[in-house]
């Protein structure tokens, strides 16, 4: 079945993700009427839209059948793909991180840093993360009774944590935040480099996105030089001096590794934290329930991850003819894994459009699944848990102080402004 053109246009429109409801309605229709069907928006190669939770898991668990790296791992136009391949010597990728890799490269590169992100090693960081969290809570308290929770706390706290883990000096954190927002906010005139509204895919702004990537690479080339001369106990030293299959990392792969840690390592956690505060400020009953029972904090974290689902999609390419949900998938077909749709699937989640910190079980797919499950998921959960544990001790009340706004983006999208009025003890 071919998806109606208006529905197909909605699920790729950055403005629909910013508004929220249009894309929620489009995916709800698809789950009911066409849960696995082909979209053919103008200017794009056709692609399957995978909307149901079970089908997303089925694709994710078969990483040899459905590849990340054969075509672009994020949705792009035909023209965007052509431009990137021309720039990159035939490769469809501007960067080559874990997201764009398949085995054996994927596992080899993943093993480099995997140990740093396992729970038993992260526990050593918890006291330091709690100290950082309290510093930002102090900062919030010092602002009086109003702040923009997204800009003043949620963006800055995970940024500081991951930059400390990565080994980037605190003085360079504003630069990292700006570059991250320019990269993920390519369609948002308030965040991108040009100040102009674009469609936000790689094709429409490939030159601008490439310039952001080059700025990242220039910065991390300097970090690499430093860590090769003076290794430290940080992720940057692991990347700079690491080997895969007995060989040093290639320049593109090393730079891409830095970029994914320096962007995804904080932006998605920031979005989720801001989204949780948005819901609690909009619905004080939820805030009061969690404040009265801190045992609900882990559930609040999981529900906020499901609710925001900051990564909206990844693309996969079939390596052979296959069958999925009764549909024949041909070798070479492109598939969009629609994570926000999977996380609103009525077959899995009761009242999926209700924000419920007591939701059990909460088997969301926001971190992906299988071989490509998010490397930083345990760190993200710890950061959010620690912040809420400390903030709920001091925060007496919270309410919205204006209209929150999401960024305009169709790949990674979350709140960019959450103005609140609050009372601290």
N, C-alpha and C positions, 0 to 999 in steps of 0.2 A: 504493500500500500504506500502511496505517496502522501506525505503530510501536506495538508492545505497550506497554500503559500503564506497566508496571514499568520498561521501558527509557527511555521518555519522562520518567518521574519522576526517574530517575537523572541524566540529562544536563542537568537544570535545577537539581539539588540542590546548594547550596553545600557541604554536608557531604561529598558524593561527591567533589567536587574537592579538598577538604581531605585526604581519605583517599587519593586518587589511583587506587588499583586499581579501585574500583567503576566510575568513569567510563571508565577505560581499557578495562575489560572490556565495558562497554556500547557504546563506540564500535567496538571490534574486532568485536563481533557485528553492528553496523549495517553496517560496511564490507563484511562478508561476505554478510549476508542482506538488507539493505535500505539500500543506500548513498545513495539519495535517496528519502526517504519522509516522510510527514506525521506530525508529533507533535501530539497533542491533549490536553495535560495539563489537569486541572481548573483552571478559572479563567483560562485563556489562550486567545487566538485560535489556530486551527490554524496551524502553520508547517512548512515543509519543512526537513529537517535534511540539510545538505550535508556529507558525511563524507569523501569521497575527495579526495585532493590535486588531481587533474586537474579535478574539478568545481569546487572552490574557485577555482582559477585561471581557469576559464572564466567564472565569475560576476564575479570581480574585474576581468577585462580588459574587460568590457562595462558600463562605468559609466553609459552612457546607458540601457541596458536594465534594469539593476538599480540602483535609487537608494538612497542613504543617508538622505535627508531626508524622504521622503514619510510614513513611519511612524517609530516609535522605532528608533534605530540599535542599541539594546541590548534584550535580551528583557525584557518587562514584562508584568504581568498586565492583564487587561481593566480591572480597577478602578484599577490604577496608571496606565494610559493615560488613563482618564477624569479622574482627579485632576490629572494633569499638564496636560491640555488645558484643564481649568477654571482652573488657575492661570495658564496661559500664553496665554490668549486664543485657544485653539484649536490652538496648536502642540503637537506631541507631544514637544517637547524642553525640558528644564529649562535646558539650555545650548545655544548654537548655535556650535559650534567646527567645525574642518575635518571632523571625524568626521560631523557632522550636515548637511553641505553637499553639494550637487551643482553641476555647472557651470551657469552661468558663475561663480557666487559662489565655488565651491571653488577654482578656479584663481586667481581674483583675490586671495583671501585667502591662499592658499598662497604666491604669489609674494612677498608682503610679507616673509616671513622666510626663504624658501628659500635665498637666497644665504648666509645665516649658517651654514647646515648642510651646505653642499657640502664635499667632502673638501679641496679646495685652500685654503679659508678655515679649516677646522678645524685644518689642519696648524700654523697660527700659534698655536693654543692648546695644542699638545701638550706643550711644556715646562712650562707652567703646570699642566696636568693631571697631569703626572708629579710635580711638586712637591706637589700636593694628595694624590696617591696615597701618596707617601712619608710625608707627615704622618700619614695614617691607619695606615700600616704601623708607624710609630713608636708610635702610640697602642696598637696591638695588642700590640706587643712590651712596652710598659710595663705591660701587664696581667698579665705573668708567663707562665704556661703554659696559661691557660684564658681563653676568652672566648665570648660568643655572637656568632659571626661575622656573623650576619644583623643583629643589633641594634647591634653595636659598630663594624662596618666597612661591610658591604654597604648598609645603609640610609643611612648618613651620607655616604659618599664621593660617589656620583652626585648626591645632594641638594646637596652643596656646589658641585659643578661646575655644575649647571644653574642654581642660584640666582645664582652669579657671572655666568654668561652672561646670565641674565634681568635681573639688576640688583637682586636682593633682598638687603638687608643680612644679614650672617652672624647677627646677633642674632635675626633673624626665622626662621631655618631650623627651629628646633624647632616653631614654629607651623605652618609649611608642611608639615612631616612629619606632625604630628598631624591636620591637616585632610585631607591626602591619605589617610591610613589610615582616617579616619572616612568618607571618600567611597567608597573602594574596598572597605573592610571593613564595609559596612553590615550584613552578616549575621553578623559575628563579634563575640560579646559582649566579647572582650578589646580590640577596636579601635573599635567603634562608640560613639556618644554615649550610648546608653541603657543599655549593659551587659546588654541582653537579646538572646536569640537570635531572629532573624527569618528569613524565607525569603530575604531578601537582595535581592529584585528591587525595582525602583523603586516598585511598588505597595504593598509591605508596609511600607516605611519612607519614603514620599515626603516626609512632613513633616520628618523628621529629615534626609534628604538635602538637601532644600531649604534647611534652616537652615545646613548646611555650605556649600552653594553661596553663600548670602547672606553668610556670613562671608568667604569668598574674595573676593566682589565688593566688599564694604566695604573690605577691605584694598587691593585693586588699584585701586579708585577713588582712594585716596590716592596710590598710585604714579603713576597717570595724571596727576593734578594736578601732582605734582612734576616729572614728565618733560616736561610741556608747558611748564612754566616754566623748567626747567633740563635740556634734553635731554643725554643722555650716549651713549657708545658701548656700548649694550646693547639687548637685545631689547625691554625695556619701553619704551624711547624709540621704537622702530620701531612698536610697537603703539599707543602713546599719540598719535603724530603721523602715523600712516599714513593713506593714502587708498586706496580701492578704487573703480574706475570714476569717479574724480574727486571722490569724496565721502569725508569722514571716516568711520571705522568707527562703526557703531551701538553704543550702550552695551552691549547684550546680546552682540554679536559681539566687541567689544573685551574685555569681562570674560571671555568664554568662551575667547578666545585665550590670555589670561594663565593661565586655569585649566588648559588642556590642557598648556601648557608646564610649569607648576609642579607638575603631578601625573604625567602620562605621561612627562615629561622626566626623571624619576628613578626612579619606582616600578618600572617594568618592568626597567630596568637593575639595580636593587637585587635584584629577585627572581631574575634570571638569574645574577647574581654569587653570591648566596647558594646557589642551586641547584647551581651548579658545585662550590662548596666542599663542600656536602652529599655529592655523589657522590664527590669525591676523598677526603673523610674516611671515607666508608663503604667505599671501595675504594682502599686505599693504593697498589695496583699502578698505577692510573691516574695518581695524583699522582707517583709515582716516574718513570713513563714521560715525563711532560711536563717534570718538573724536569730530567731527564737530557738532554732535547732541546727547548730553548726554541723551536725552529722549529715545534713543534706548537701553540704558543699560539694563533695565529689559528684553527686547527681546534678547539681547546678552546672558544674563544669561540663559534664557529658551532654546535658541538654543544650547548653549554649553552643557547643561544637556542632550538634545536629541542627540547631536552629539557624545559625549563621551560614554553615557550610561554605567557608570562604573560597575554596577552590571549586569553581562551578563546573568544570569539565576537564577531562583529558581525552585525547584521541588515541585510538588503537587501529592497527591495520591487520586484517586477516592474512595469515601466511599460507592458508590452504582453504579449500572449500569446506564449509562447516554448516551446522544447523544450530540455531539459537532461538529458543522460544517458538519453535515450529516454523521459523523462517529460514530460507536458504541464503546463507552468506557466501559470497564468492571470494576466491583468493584475490587479494588486492583491495577489497572493499574497506572503506574507512568507517569507523564507528565512534560516535560521541557518547562517552559515559557521563550521564547527566546526574551528578551527585546530589544537587538540591532536590531533584525529583525523587531519587531513591530514598532520601531522608524525609520525604513527605508521603511515602507510599502507604496508602490506607491498609494494605494487606499486612503490613509489618508494625505500623505505629497507630495506636488508638488516638483519636483526636489529634492528627499530626499538625494541625494549625494552631494548637494550644501549646504555649511555653510552660512546661511542667518539670520542675527540678526533681520531682519524685517519680519520674517516668522509669519504670522497670519492667522488662529489660530495655536497654537503649542501644540497640545494635546498629548504630548509624554507620554510614560509609564515608564520612567526611575525611578520614585519613587514608582512604583507599583500602586495599585488601591484597593479600598474597605477597608475591615477591617485591612489589613496588609500594608496599605500605609505608606511610610517612616515617622517615628515619627519626624525626624529632618529636614524635607523638608523646613520648613519656616526659620529655622536658617541657613541652607545651602544657600538659596536664599539671605538672608540678608547679609551674609558674602561676597558672590560674588558681590552683588550689591554695597556694601560699598567699597570694594577694587577697583572696576573699577571706581566708582565715584571719588575716591581720586587719583588713578593712572593716569587717563586720564587728570587730571588737570596739571600733571607734565611731562608726557611722550610725547615727541615730535615725536619720530619715533621708529620703532622696525623692526628688520629683523632677520632671522635665521642666526646663526653663527656656523653651523654644522648640523649634521643629528639628529633630535629628535628620541627618542626610546620609545616604549611602554614596559611595563613589560610583561614578559612571564607568562600568567595566563589565565585560562578559566572561573573563577568564578567572581572575582573582578579584573578588568584590566583597566589601564589607563597609561598615560605617566609617564616614570621614569626619562626622561632627555629631556629638551627643551633648548638647548643652544641658546642664543640670543645676538645680538648687539643692543644697544639702545642709544637714546639721551634724556636726561632729561633737563628740564628748571630749 
